[in-house]
Structure formats: structure tokens, C-alpha cells
Amino acid sequence: MRFETHVERALASLPPELQEAVRNVEISVEDEHPDDPDLLGLYEGVPLPERGDWAGVLPDRIRIFRLPLVESFPDPAELEEEIRITVLHELAHYFGIDEDRLDELGYS
């Protein structure tokens, strides 16, 4: 299965109201982060709870990094689960959930 398909499946697993809420978030797959090759994913933007009037602002962005995930999780089932966790982790940042809360929820 293509890596991007795993990302698409993670997004498709979201409840419809959350799918609608993230429609203006750009989600891309890249090989690795140029400054941190071990990084699995990255959210870039302003979390929803911190926004004011953002009309005309570029969409937030989530980057999922293929190489560290594939190298760290060679088992296909485990890889799919970790891609899902990474996508959900980065989406949580978009919704304003910080690292401490993600740790409590098991998405670290």
C-alpha cells in the first residue's frame, strides 16, 4: 500500500465534523525534515483556539515525513498505526491540544 494511502485512511477515519473542520489544512507527505531527519510530523500554523480574524491567510499545514516512519516501523500493520497516530497528533495541534495533553491521551 502506498504511504499516502495510509495518510488518507487516517484522515478518512475522522468523524465527519472533524473532517469538515480540517478541510482548509494542507496535508503533505515529504521524505524527511531537512533540519530534523527523525521528525515524524510537523504542524505549521496558528491553532484554532488562538485565532482571530484570519481571512485571506494561507491555510495551516501538516507535514508527514515518510522516511523516519518507514525506517522506524518496518512491520506494515505497525507502520499504518504509527502513520495514523502521527496524523492525529499533528491535527490535535491544529485544534489547540498541547504536547502534555497528547501524552496523556497516548499520542506522543
Residue frames as a rotation matrix with the C-alpha (Angstrom) as fourth column:
MET 1
0.583 0.813 0.000 0.00
0.813 -0.583 0.000 0.00
0.000 0.000 -1.000 0.00
ARG 2
-0.038 -0.558 0.829 1.25
0.472 -0.741 -0.477 3.48
0.881 0.374 0.292 -0.86
PHE 3
-0.743 -0.334 -0.580 2.34
0.667 -0.305 -0.680 5.65
0.050 -0.892 0.449 2.07
GLU 4
-0.905 0.404 0.129 -0.07
-0.382 -0.909 0.167 8.41
0.185 0.102 0.977 1.02
THR 5
-0.143 0.880 -0.453 -2.94
-0.110 0.440 0.891 5.92
0.984 0.177 0.034 1.17
HIS 6
-0.277 -0.025 -0.961 -2.19
0.879 0.398 -0.264 5.35
0.389 -0.917 -0.088 4.86
VAL 7
-0.959 -0.081 -0.272 -2.39
0.187 -0.901 -0.391 9.12
-0.214 -0.425 0.879 5.44
GLU 8
-0.623 0.779 -0.065 -5.67
-0.533 -0.363 0.764 9.31
0.572 0.511 0.642 3.50
ARG 9
-0.068 0.596 -0.800 -7.10
0.372 0.759 0.534 6.43
0.926 -0.261 -0.273 5.55
ALA 10
-0.638 -0.208 -0.741 -6.14
0.770 -0.172 -0.614 8.18
0.001 -0.963 0.270 8.79
LEU 11
-0.945 0.307 -0.109 -7.99
-0.309 -0.951 0.002 11.29
-0.103 0.036 0.994 7.64
ALA 12
-0.389 0.835 -0.389 -10.98
-0.387 0.235 0.892 9.24
0.836 0.498 0.232 6.49
SER 13
-0.360 0.212 -0.909 -11.21
0.688 0.718 -0.106 7.70
0.629 -0.664 -0.404 9.98
LEU 14
-0.997 -0.001 -0.080 -12.06
0.053 -0.760 -0.648 11.10
-0.060 -0.650 0.757 11.48
PRO 15
-0.182 0.980 -0.078 -15.68
0.723 0.079 -0.686 11.80
-0.666 -0.181 -0.724 12.41
PRO 16
0.123 0.291 0.949 -17.44
0.954 -0.298 -0.032 13.86
0.273 0.909 -0.315 9.68
GLU 17
0.959 0.282 -0.025 -17.48
0.276 -0.915 0.292 17.06
0.059 -0.287 -0.956 11.77
LEU 18
0.375 -0.900 -0.221 -13.70
0.031 -0.226 0.974 16.88
-0.927 -0.372 -0.056 12.22
GLN 19
-0.218 -0.390 0.895 -13.16
0.895 0.286 0.343 16.10
-0.389 0.875 0.287 8.53
GLU 20
0.577 0.517 0.632 -15.07
0.721 -0.686 -0.097 19.27
0.383 0.511 -0.769 7.74
ALA 21
0.935 -0.199 -0.295 -13.04
0.058 -0.733 0.678 21.27
-0.351 -0.650 -0.674 10.28
VAL 22
0.061 -0.998 0.021 -9.71
0.092 0.027 0.995 20.30
-0.994 -0.059 0.093 8.69
ARG 23
0.587 0.220 0.779 -10.66
0.739 0.248 -0.627 20.87
-0.331 0.943 -0.017 5.07
ASN 24
0.934 -0.266 0.238 -8.61
-0.116 -0.856 -0.503 24.07
0.337 0.443 -0.831 4.99
VAL 25
0.453 -0.831 0.323 -5.46
-0.495 0.067 0.866 22.36
-0.741 -0.553 -0.381 6.29
GLU 26
0.502 -0.396 -0.768 -2.84
-0.740 0.263 -0.619 21.40
0.447 0.880 -0.161 3.72
ILE 27
0.569 -0.329 0.753 -1.54
-0.378 0.710 0.595 17.91
-0.730 -0.623 0.280 4.47
SER 28
0.581 -0.460 -0.671 1.56
-0.722 0.091 -0.686 16.81
0.377 0.883 -0.279 2.60
VAL 29
0.875 -0.421 0.240 3.91
0.259 0.824 0.503 13.84
-0.410 -0.378 0.830 2.63
GLU 30
0.611 -0.773 -0.168 7.62
-0.726 -0.463 -0.509 14.56
0.316 0.433 -0.844 2.38
ASP 31
0.310 -0.566 -0.763 10.66
0.116 0.820 -0.561 12.31
0.944 0.086 0.320 2.65
GLU 32
0.101 -0.292 -0.951 12.13
0.986 0.160 0.056 13.93
0.136 -0.943 0.304 5.77
HIS 33
0.969 0.168 -0.179 12.50
0.210 -0.947 0.245 17.25
-0.128 -0.275 -0.953 7.56
PRO 34
0.562 -0.799 0.216 15.72
0.181 -0.136 -0.974 18.95
0.807 0.586 0.068 6.36
ASP 35
-0.065 -0.607 0.792 16.77
-0.692 -0.545 -0.474 20.08
0.719 -0.579 -0.384 9.86
ASP 36
-0.318 0.045 0.947 15.48
-0.839 0.452 -0.303 17.13
-0.441 -0.891 -0.105 11.89
PRO 37
-0.485 0.072 -0.871 15.53
-0.699 0.567 0.436 13.85
0.525 0.821 -0.225 9.94
ASP 38
-0.945 0.143 -0.295 14.00
0.275 0.836 -0.475 11.93
0.179 -0.530 -0.829 12.88
LEU 39
-0.671 0.732 -0.119 10.85
-0.501 -0.566 -0.655 14.08
-0.547 -0.379 0.747 12.98
LEU 40
-0.685 0.480 0.548 7.71
0.582 0.813 0.016 12.10
-0.437 0.330 -0.837 12.09
GLY 41
0.120 0.779 0.615 5.34
0.918 -0.322 0.230 15.01
0.377 0.538 -0.754 11.52
LEU 42
-0.824 -0.399 -0.403 5.03
0.516 -0.822 -0.241 18.77
-0.234 -0.407 0.883 11.87
TYR 43
0.370 0.923 0.104 2.13
0.927 -0.359 -0.114 21.18
-0.068 0.139 -0.988 12.28
GLU 44
-0.816 -0.577 -0.029 2.71
0.568 -0.810 0.148 24.69
-0.109 0.105 0.989 10.95
GLY 45
-0.232 0.765 0.601 0.12
0.384 -0.496 0.779 27.35
0.894 0.411 -0.178 11.62
VAL 46
-0.770 0.132 0.624 -1.94
-0.569 -0.584 -0.579 29.01
0.288 -0.801 0.525 14.31
PRO 47
-0.873 0.450 -0.187 -4.10
0.487 0.829 -0.276 26.66
0.031 -0.332 -0.943 16.39
LEU 48
-0.223 0.899 0.377 -7.84
0.553 -0.202 0.809 27.29
0.803 0.388 -0.452 16.12
PRO 49
0.479 0.502 -0.720 -8.29
0.876 -0.213 0.433 28.46
0.064 -0.838 -0.542 19.75
GLU 50
-0.190 -0.666 -0.721 -5.66
0.641 -0.641 0.423 31.20
-0.744 -0.381 0.549 19.22
ARG 51
-0.630 -0.073 0.773 -7.15
0.754 -0.296 0.586 32.69
0.186 0.952 0.241 16.05
GLY 52
-0.398 0.568 -0.720 -8.85
-0.031 -0.793 -0.608 35.97
-0.917 -0.219 0.333 15.49
ASP 53
0.763 0.596 -0.251 -9.91
-0.226 -0.119 -0.967 37.08
-0.606 0.794 0.044 12.03
TRP 54
-0.261 -0.910 0.324 -7.73
-0.022 0.341 0.940 35.12
-0.965 0.238 -0.109 9.63
ALA 55
0.783 0.592 0.192 -9.48
0.206 0.044 -0.978 35.95
-0.587 0.805 -0.087 6.36
GLY 56
0.891 -0.387 -0.235 -7.07
-0.381 -0.358 -0.852 35.72
0.246 0.849 -0.467 3.46
VAL 57
0.098 -0.879 0.467 -4.36
-0.902 0.120 0.415 33.89
-0.421 -0.462 -0.781 5.41
LEU 58
-0.304 -0.292 -0.907 -2.74
-0.712 0.702 0.013 30.83
0.632 0.650 -0.421 3.86
PRO 59
0.746 0.627 -0.224 -4.05
-0.345 0.652 0.676 27.50
0.570 -0.426 0.702 5.19
ASP 60
0.348 -0.589 0.729 -2.32
-0.791 0.234 0.566 25.75
-0.504 -0.774 -0.384 8.05
ARG 61
0.295 -0.373 -0.880 -0.01
-0.714 0.525 -0.462 22.95
0.635 0.765 -0.112 7.04
ILE 62
0.586 -0.186 0.789 0.73
-0.507 0.675 0.536 19.46
-0.632 -0.714 0.302 8.31
ARG 63
0.164 -0.632 -0.757 3.78
-0.877 0.258 -0.405 17.66
0.452 0.731 -0.512 7.00
ILE 64
0.828 0.061 0.557 4.14
-0.315 0.873 0.373 13.89
-0.463 -0.485 0.742 7.44
PHE 65
0.087 -0.923 -0.374 7.67
-0.991 -0.118 0.061 12.57
-0.101 0.365 -0.926 6.96
ARG 66
0.781 0.349 -0.519 7.85
-0.520 0.823 -0.229 9.23
0.347 0.448 0.824 5.16
LEU 67
0.092 -0.842 -0.531 11.45
-0.252 0.496 -0.831 8.07
0.963 0.210 -0.167 5.73
PRO 68
-0.720 -0.412 0.558 11.62
-0.631 0.056 -0.774 8.18
0.288 -0.909 -0.301 9.54
LEU 69
0.180 0.854 0.488 8.25
-0.908 0.335 -0.253 6.43
-0.379 -0.397 0.836 9.79
VAL 70
0.782 0.107 -0.613 9.14
-0.456 0.769 -0.448 3.69
0.424 0.630 0.651 7.27
GLU 71
-0.160 -0.947 -0.277 12.57
-0.301 0.315 -0.900 3.17
0.940 -0.061 -0.335 8.85
SER 72
-0.670 -0.107 0.735 11.24
-0.732 -0.069 -0.678 3.09
0.123 -0.992 -0.032 12.42
PHE 73
-0.049 0.777 0.627 8.25
-0.575 0.492 -0.654 0.83
-0.817 -0.393 0.423 11.74
PRO 74
-0.786 -0.389 -0.480 9.10
-0.608 0.347 0.714 -1.89
-0.111 0.853 -0.509 9.17
ASP 75
-0.753 0.597 0.277 6.03
0.529 0.799 -0.285 -4.00
-0.392 -0.067 -0.918 10.00
PRO 76
-0.754 0.445 0.483 3.19
0.271 -0.459 0.846 -2.87
0.598 0.769 0.226 7.64
ALA 77
0.278 0.917 -0.287 0.45
0.695 0.014 0.719 -3.00
0.663 -0.399 -0.633 10.30
GLU 78
0.156 -0.313 -0.937 2.58
0.879 -0.389 0.276 -1.12
-0.450 -0.867 0.215 12.82
LEU 79
-0.864 -0.480 0.150 3.55
0.485 -0.716 0.501 1.43
-0.133 0.506 0.852 10.14
GLU 80
-0.333 0.822 0.462 -0.11
0.424 -0.308 0.852 2.09
0.842 0.479 -0.246 9.31
GLU 81
0.524 0.534 -0.664 -0.93
0.813 -0.081 0.577 2.59
0.254 -0.842 -0.476 13.00
GLU 82
-0.169 -0.681 -0.712 2.02
0.782 -0.533 0.324 4.95
-0.600 -0.502 0.622 13.53
ILE 83
-0.846 -0.008 0.533 1.08
0.408 -0.653 0.638 6.99
0.342 0.758 0.556 10.46
ARG 84
0.161 0.984 0.073 -2.44
0.549 -0.151 0.822 7.27
0.820 -0.092 -0.564 11.90
ILE 85
0.442 -0.060 -0.895 -1.07
0.872 -0.206 0.445 8.33
-0.211 -0.977 -0.039 15.29
THR 86
-0.631 -0.757 -0.171 1.24
0.670 -0.642 0.372 10.90
-0.392 0.120 0.912 13.65
VAL 87
-0.593 0.497 0.633 -1.56
0.378 -0.522 0.764 12.39
0.711 0.693 0.122 11.55
LEU 88
0.480 0.839 -0.257 -3.87
0.608 -0.106 0.787 12.60
0.633 -0.533 -0.561 14.58
HIS 89
0.074 -0.572 -0.817 -1.06
0.924 -0.270 0.272 14.05
-0.376 -0.775 0.508 16.72
GLU 90
-0.874 -0.467 0.134 -0.46
0.478 -0.776 0.411 16.88
-0.088 0.423 0.902 14.24
LEU 91
-0.262 0.869 0.420 -4.19
0.350 -0.320 0.881 17.50
0.899 0.378 -0.220 13.77
ALA 92
0.412 0.380 -0.828 -4.50
0.895 0.002 0.446 17.80
0.171 -0.925 -0.339 17.54
HIS 93
-0.550 -0.660 -0.511 -2.04
0.703 -0.697 0.144 20.70
-0.452 -0.280 0.847 17.45
TYR 94
-0.787 0.341 0.515 -4.29
0.252 -0.583 0.772 22.39
0.564 0.737 0.373 14.88
PHE 95
0.257 0.963 -0.077 -7.17
0.383 -0.029 0.923 22.06
0.887 -0.267 -0.376 17.35
GLY 96
0.254 -0.225 0.941 -5.02
-0.605 -0.796 -0.027 23.56
0.755 -0.562 -0.338 20.13
ILE 97
0.998 0.052 -0.031 -4.08
-0.012 0.675 0.738 20.43
0.059 -0.736 0.674 22.06
ASP 98
0.409 -0.905 0.116 -0.57
-0.898 -0.422 -0.129 20.73
0.166 -0.051 -0.985 23.51
GLU 99
-0.224 -0.645 -0.731 2.13
-0.482 0.725 -0.492 18.08
0.847 0.242 -0.473 23.95
ASP 100
-0.867 -0.100 0.488 1.30
-0.494 0.290 -0.820 17.40
-0.060 -0.952 -0.300 27.61
ARG 101
0.056 0.972 0.230 -2.32
-0.772 0.188 -0.607 16.62
-0.633 -0.143 0.761 26.82
LEU 102
0.433 0.032 -0.901 -1.28
-0.779 0.516 -0.356 14.49
0.453 0.856 0.249 23.83
ASP 103
-0.680 -0.714 -0.168 0.99
-0.476 0.605 -0.638 12.50
0.557 -0.354 -0.751 26.16
GLU 104
-0.615 0.528 0.586 -1.96
-0.573 0.212 -0.791 11.94
-0.542 -0.823 0.172 28.49
LEU 105
0.441 0.867 -0.231 -4.08
-0.760 0.223 -0.611 10.74
-0.478 0.445 0.757 25.55
GLY 106
0.268 -0.423 0.866 -1.34
0.187 0.904 0.384 8.39
-0.945 0.059 0.322 24.29
TYR 107
0.893 0.071 0.445 -0.48
0.451 -0.100 -0.887 10.33
-0.019 0.992 -0.121 21.11
SER 108
0.630 -0.726 -0.277 3.14
-0.476 -0.642 0.601 11.16
-0.614 -0.247 -0.750 21.88
